[in-house]
Amino acid sequence: MIFSVFAIFFTTFAGATSALLGVIEGLADFSAASLTYWAGWLSDRSGKRKGFVMVGYGMSTLAKLMLLFSSSVVGLSVFRVIERLGKGFRGAPRDAWLSAIATHEARGFAFGVHKALDKAGAVLGPLVAYGVLRWMGESVHTYEVLFAVACVPAVLSMGVLGRLSDVPGTPRPRESLHQSWHELSPSFKKFLWPSAVFALAYFSVGFILLKAHSLGLGVTQVVLLYALFNITCVLTAPWVGKLGDRVGRHRIVVLGYALYAALNFWLLLAQTQVEIMVVLVIYGVFYAIEESQSKAFIADLEPDRRATAIGVYNGLTGALYLPASLMAGGLWMWSPSLAFGVSAVLSLVAIGVFVRVCATPMLNRS
């Protein structure tokens, strides 16, 4: 509900520049990355999952409540960073929790279902935002009401989470952060190379929404486009996961890289609102792959220290999202087409690195 309007509210009503948007989005992802390895290590070290997930979701909920008191550039920036800190703290323990529940044969499908349910809320949220904007009109007060409404499901989610049963892992109370890195498998460490290259290509979907806005779509229409992107993700996430279970998750990871490259090349030339609509539909498929199947792939590669491995992966890619977003924001001010072009080329490079450094024995394990 909030993110569907965040980029436009931040740059239009709050008065920030697109370059500052890139900085804040990068800092948000960097803040998430700053905790993810540590949280994953703590989760594996203690063997506990639920407590860390509760703290992470609690931080994100508190960040949303902050918007009730400030919607200035500073307030919005602080919200975005703290909200992502919560994501960073909960992500690795939650994904390790999920991988412990799912069998190897259905792990991709399980992660896909999780992403579909996660994004189902991101479908309903923009629709509620659209209804509020249509009913009250576009004004600062309307956005304040929208932020208040968004706090309700955030608080309710904590109650739902509290009713779930933990599935603890094997505790390793004497293993240090340094030791945990050395115990991670060579196959997983090789996967970090293409992941790092692709992270440099990756920028926020907010820039695509800005592209839609620049082609004449109003804020309410952009909100609906964001909902369309999320609907596509909801409908496709379980099935790309099932496809990965069948043909191998390494092929699905490469497919995600290829889709992202193709979308960026298309955005170089896109000049119509219909094209942007189609791009966001396909982007939903890419997002379903990138946000779920890479974690399932890592769970296969690193069965003993999953939270740590996912934390390392999230930490590395999240840290690289900062320079990636800074680059995207800077290139956008110079030429939006240049931003899309650089991302497309880096995506192709990531495919090449994956094929070269990820050895066949590792791929066969997936």
C-alpha positions as CSV (number, residue, x, y, z in Angstrom):
1,M,0.0,0.0,0.0
2,I,2.8,2.4,0.9
3,F,5.4,1.4,-1.7
4,S,2.9,1.7,-4.6
5,V,2.9,5.5,-4.0
6,F,6.2,6.0,-2.3
7,A,8.4,7.0,-5.3
8,I,5.9,9.5,-6.6
9,F,5.0,10.9,-3.1
10,F,8.7,11.2,-2.2
11,T,9.6,13.0,-5.4
12,T,6.4,15.0,-6.1
13,F,4.8,15.9,-2.8
14,A,7.7,15.7,-0.4
15,G,10.0,17.5,-3.0
16,A,12.9,15.0,-3.2
17,T,14.9,14.5,-6.5
18,S,15.1,11.2,-8.4
19,A,18.8,11.1,-7.4
20,L,17.8,11.2,-3.7
21,L,15.3,8.5,-4.4
22,G,18.1,6.4,-5.7
23,V,20.2,7.2,-2.6
24,I,17.4,6.3,-0.2
25,E,16.5,3.1,-2.0
26,G,20.1,2.1,-2.0
27,L,20.5,2.9,1.7
28,A,17.3,1.0,2.4
29,D,18.7,-2.1,0.7
30,F,22.1,-1.6,2.3
31,S,20.5,-1.3,5.8
32,A,18.8,-4.6,5.2
33,A,22.1,-6.1,4.1
34,S,23.9,-4.8,7.2
35,L,21.9,-7.2,9.5
36,T,21.1,-10.2,7.4
37,Y,24.4,-12.1,7.8
38,W,24.6,-11.4,11.5
39,A,20.9,-12.5,12.0
40,G,21.4,-15.7,9.9
41,W,24.5,-16.6,11.9
42,L,22.8,-15.9,15.2
43,S,19.8,-18.1,14.1
44,D,22.1,-21.0,13.1
45,R,24.2,-20.6,16.2
46,S,21.2,-20.7,18.5
47,G,19.1,-23.0,16.3
48,K,16.1,-20.7,16.8
49,R,14.0,-19.2,14.0
50,K,10.8,-17.7,15.2
51,G,12.2,-15.2,17.7
52,F,14.4,-13.6,15.1
53,V,11.5,-13.4,12.6
54,M,9.2,-11.8,15.2
55,V,11.8,-9.1,15.9
56,G,12.3,-8.4,12.2
57,Y,8.6,-8.0,11.5
58,G,8.2,-5.9,14.6
59,M,10.9,-3.4,13.4
60,S,9.1,-3.0,10.1
61,T,5.8,-2.5,11.8
62,L,7.2,0.2,14.1
63,A,8.7,2.0,11.0
64,K,5.3,2.2,9.4
65,L,3.9,3.6,12.6
66,M,6.5,6.4,12.3
67,L,4.7,7.7,9.2
68,L,1.8,8.7,11.4
69,F,4.1,11.4,12.9
70,S,6.2,12.6,9.9
71,S,5.9,12.4,6.1
72,S,8.7,14.9,5.4
73,V,11.7,13.9,3.2
74,V,13.6,13.1,6.4
75,G,10.7,11.1,7.9
76,L,10.1,9.2,4.8
77,S,13.9,8.4,4.4
78,V,14.1,7.2,8.0
79,F,11.0,5.1,7.6
80,R,12.4,3.4,4.4
81,V,15.7,2.6,6.1
82,I,14.3,1.2,9.4
83,E,11.6,-0.8,7.6
84,R,14.3,-2.5,5.5
85,L,16.4,-3.1,8.7
86,G,13.5,-5.2,9.8
87,K,13.5,-7.1,6.5
88,G,17.2,-7.8,6.9
89,F,16.8,-9.2,10.4
90,R,14.0,-11.5,9.6
91,G,14.9,-12.7,6.1
92,A,17.5,-15.4,6.6
93,P,15.9,-17.0,9.7
94,R,12.5,-17.0,8.0
95,D,13.9,-18.6,4.8
96,A,15.8,-21.2,6.8
97,W,12.6,-21.9,8.8
98,L,10.7,-22.4,5.5
99,S,13.4,-24.6,3.9
100,A,13.2,-26.9,7.0
101,I,9.5,-27.4,6.5
102,A,9.7,-28.1,2.7
103,T,11.1,-31.3,1.2
104,H,13.8,-31.1,-1.4
105,E,11.4,-32.2,-4.2
106,A,9.0,-29.5,-3.4
107,R,11.2,-26.7,-2.1
108,G,11.0,-24.5,-5.1
109,F,7.2,-24.8,-5.0
110,A,7.2,-24.0,-1.3
111,F,9.2,-20.8,-1.7
112,G,7.0,-19.9,-4.7
113,V,3.9,-20.3,-2.6
114,H,5.4,-18.2,0.2
115,K,6.3,-15.4,-2.3
116,A,2.8,-15.6,-3.8
117,L,1.1,-15.2,-0.4
118,D,3.6,-12.4,0.4
119,K,2.7,-10.6,-2.8
120,A,-1.0,-11.2,-2.4
121,G,-1.0,-8.5,0.3
122,A,0.9,-6.3,-2.2
123,V,-2.0,-6.8,-4.6
124,L,-4.7,-5.8,-2.1
125,G,-2.6,-2.9,-0.7
126,P,-2.3,-0.9,-4.0
127,L,-6.0,-1.5,-4.7
128,V,-6.8,0.0,-1.3
129,A,-4.5,2.8,-2.1
130,Y,-6.2,3.3,-5.4
131,G,-9.6,3.4,-3.7
132,V,-8.4,6.0,-1.1
133,L,-6.9,8.2,-3.8
134,R,-10.0,8.0,-6.0
135,W,-12.2,8.8,-3.0
136,M,-10.3,11.6,-1.4
137,G,-8.2,13.0,-4.3
138,E,-4.4,13.5,-4.5
139,S,-3.3,15.6,-1.6
140,V,-0.9,15.4,1.3
141,H,-3.8,14.6,3.7
142,T,-4.9,11.7,1.5
143,Y,-1.4,10.2,1.7
144,E,-1.4,10.6,5.5
145,V,-4.7,8.7,5.7
146,L,-3.3,6.0,3.4
147,F,-0.2,5.6,5.6
148,A,-2.5,5.2,8.7
149,V,-4.6,2.6,7.0
150,A,-1.4,0.7,6.0
151,C,-0.5,0.3,9.7
152,V,-3.5,-1.9,10.4
153,P,-2.4,-5.1,8.5
154,A,1.2,-4.5,9.7
155,V,0.0,-4.9,13.3
156,L,-2.3,-7.8,12.5
157,S,0.6,-9.7,10.9
158,M,2.4,-9.8,14.2
159,G,-0.6,-11.5,15.8
160,V,-0.8,-14.1,13.1
161,L,3.0,-14.8,13.3
162,G,2.8,-15.2,17.0
163,R,0.5,-18.2,16.6
164,L,3.0,-20.2,14.5
165,S,5.2,-23.0,15.9
166,D,8.9,-22.8,15.6
167,V,11.0,-25.4,13.7
168,P,14.4,-25.0,15.3
169,G,17.7,-26.1,13.7
170,T,20.8,-27.7,15.3
171,P,22.4,-25.2,17.6
172,R,26.2,-24.5,17.3
173,P,26.8,-22.3,20.4
174,R,30.6,-22.2,20.0
175,E,30.8,-21.3,16.3
176,S,32.0,-17.8,15.6
177,L,31.0,-15.6,12.7
178,H,34.4,-16.1,11.1
179,Q,34.2,-19.9,11.5
180,S,30.7,-20.0,10.0
181,W,32.0,-18.4,6.8
182,H,34.8,-21.0,6.4
183,E,32.3,-23.8,6.9
184,L,30.2,-22.7,4.0
185,S,30.5,-24.9,0.9
186,P,32.6,-24.0,-2.1
187,S,29.6,-24.5,-4.4
188,F,27.7,-21.8,-2.5
189,K,30.6,-19.4,-2.5
190,K,30.9,-19.8,-6.3
191,F,27.3,-18.8,-6.7
192,L,28.1,-15.5,-5.0
193,W,30.0,-14.3,-8.0
194,P,27.2,-14.1,-10.5
195,S,24.9,-13.0,-7.7
196,A,27.2,-10.0,-7.1
197,V,27.3,-9.0,-10.8
198,F,23.5,-9.3,-11.1
199,A,23.0,-7.2,-7.9
200,L,24.8,-4.3,-9.7
201,A,22.2,-4.6,-12.5
202,Y,19.2,-4.6,-10.2
203,F,17.3,-1.4,-9.4
204,S,14.0,-0.6,-7.7
205,V,10.7,-1.2,-9.6
206,G,10.1,2.4,-8.5
207,F,12.1,3.6,-11.5
208,I,9.8,1.6,-13.9
209,L,6.9,3.3,-12.2
210,L,8.5,6.7,-12.8
211,K,8.9,5.7,-16.4
212,A,5.2,5.0,-16.6
213,H,4.5,8.3,-14.9
214,S,6.7,10.1,-17.5
215,L,4.6,8.6,-20.3
216,G,1.5,10.3,-19.1
217,L,0.0,7.8,-16.5
218,G,-1.5,9.5,-13.4
219,V,-0.7,8.4,-9.9
220,T,-3.9,6.3,-9.5
221,Q,-3.0,4.5,-12.8
222,V,0.5,3.9,-11.6
223,V,-0.9,2.4,-8.5
224,L,-3.0,0.0,-10.6
225,L,0.1,-0.9,-12.6
226,Y,1.9,-1.8,-9.4
227,A,-1.0,-4.0,-8.5
228,L,-0.8,-5.7,-11.9
229,F,2.9,-6.4,-11.4
230,N,2.1,-8.0,-8.0
231,I,-0.8,-10.0,-9.4
232,T,1.5,-11.5,-12.0
233,C,4.0,-12.4,-9.3
234,V,1.2,-14.0,-7.2
235,L,-0.1,-16.1,-10.1
236,T,3.3,-17.3,-11.4
237,A,5.5,-17.7,-8.3
238,P,4.3,-21.2,-7.3
239,W,4.5,-22.5,-10.8
240,V,8.0,-21.2,-11.6
241,G,9.0,-22.9,-8.3
242,K,7.4,-26.1,-9.5
243,L,9.2,-25.8,-12.8
244,G,12.5,-25.4,-10.9
245,D,11.8,-28.5,-8.9
246,R,11.3,-30.3,-12.2
247,V,14.0,-29.0,-14.5
248,G,16.6,-27.8,-12.0
249,R,16.7,-24.5,-10.0
250,H,20.0,-23.4,-11.7
251,R,18.1,-23.1,-15.0
252,I,15.4,-21.0,-13.3
253,V,18.0,-18.7,-11.8
254,V,19.5,-18.1,-15.3
255,L,16.0,-17.6,-16.7
256,G,15.5,-14.8,-14.2
257,Y,18.7,-13.1,-15.3
258,A,17.7,-13.4,-19.0
259,L,14.2,-12.0,-18.4
260,Y,15.6,-9.0,-16.6
261,A,18.1,-8.3,-19.4
262,A,15.3,-8.5,-22.0
263,L,13.0,-6.2,-20.0
264,N,15.7,-3.5,-19.7
265,F,16.4,-3.7,-23.4
266,W,12.7,-3.2,-24.0
267,L,12.5,-0.3,-21.6
268,L,15.2,1.4,-23.8
269,L,12.7,1.6,-26.6
270,A,9.3,1.6,-24.8
271,Q,7.3,4.7,-25.7
272,T,3.7,3.7,-25.1
273,Q,1.6,3.0,-22.0
274,V,0.6,-0.4,-23.3
275,E,4.3,-1.4,-23.5
276,I,4.9,-0.4,-19.9
277,M,1.9,-2.5,-18.9
278,V,3.3,-5.5,-20.6
279,V,6.8,-4.8,-19.2
280,L,5.4,-4.8,-15.6
281,V,3.5,-8.1,-16.2
282,I,6.7,-9.8,-17.3
283,Y,8.6,-8.1,-14.5
284,G,6.2,-9.9,-12.1
285,V,7.4,-13.2,-13.5
286,F,11.1,-12.1,-13.1
287,Y,10.4,-11.0,-9.6
288,A,8.8,-14.3,-8.7
289,I,12.0,-16.1,-9.8
290,E,14.5,-13.7,-8.3
291,E,12.8,-13.3,-4.9
292,S,12.1,-17.0,-4.2
293,Q,14.1,-19.4,-6.4
294,S,17.5,-18.1,-5.5
295,K,16.8,-18.8,-1.9
296,A,15.5,-22.3,-2.7
297,F,18.7,-22.9,-4.7
298,I,20.9,-21.8,-1.8
299,A,19.0,-24.1,0.5
300,D,20.0,-27.0,-1.7
301,L,23.6,-25.9,-1.9
302,E,24.0,-25.3,1.9
303,P,21.8,-27.8,3.9
304,D,23.6,-27.4,7.2
305,R,23.9,-23.6,7.6
306,R,21.0,-22.3,5.6
307,A,20.3,-19.2,7.6
308,T,24.0,-18.2,7.5
309,A,24.2,-18.8,3.7
310,I,21.1,-16.9,3.0
311,G,22.3,-14.2,5.3
312,V,25.6,-13.9,3.4
313,Y,23.8,-13.9,0.0
314,N,21.3,-11.2,1.2
315,G,24.2,-9.2,2.8
316,L,26.3,-9.2,-0.3
317,T,23.5,-8.4,-2.8
318,G,22.0,-5.9,-0.5
319,A,25.3,-4.1,0.0
320,L,25.7,-3.9,-3.8
321,Y,22.2,-2.5,-4.2
322,L,23.5,0.8,-2.8
323,P,26.0,1.5,-5.6
324,A,23.5,0.0,-8.1
325,S,20.7,2.4,-7.0
326,L,23.1,5.3,-6.9
327,M,24.2,4.4,-10.5
328,A,20.6,4.1,-11.6
329,G,19.5,7.4,-10.0
330,G,22.5,9.2,-11.5
331,L,22.1,7.7,-14.9
332,W,18.3,8.4,-14.8
333,M,19.0,12.2,-14.3
334,W,21.3,12.1,-17.4
335,S,19.2,9.7,-19.5
336,P,16.7,7.0,-18.3
337,S,17.6,5.0,-21.4
338,L,21.2,4.8,-20.3
339,A,20.1,3.5,-16.9
340,F,18.1,0.7,-18.5
341,G,20.9,-0.1,-21.0
342,V,23.6,-0.5,-18.3
343,S,21.4,-2.8,-16.3
344,A,20.7,-5.0,-19.4
345,V,24.4,-5.4,-20.2
346,L,25.2,-6.3,-16.6
347,S,22.5,-8.9,-16.5
348,L,24.0,-10.6,-19.6
349,V,27.4,-10.5,-17.9
350,A,25.9,-12.2,-14.8
351,I,24.6,-15.0,-17.1
352,G,28.1,-15.5,-18.5
353,V,29.7,-15.5,-15.0
354,F,27.1,-18.0,-13.8
355,V,27.8,-20.4,-16.7
356,R,31.6,-20.1,-16.2
357,V,32.1,-20.3,-12.5
358,C,29.2,-22.5,-11.3
359,A,30.6,-26.0,-11.9
360,T,28.4,-28.8,-13.3
361,P,28.6,-30.9,-10.0
362,M,27.1,-27.9,-8.2
363,L,24.3,-27.5,-10.8
364,N,23.4,-31.2,-10.6
365,R,22.7,-30.9,-6.9
366,S,19.8,-28.5,-7.6
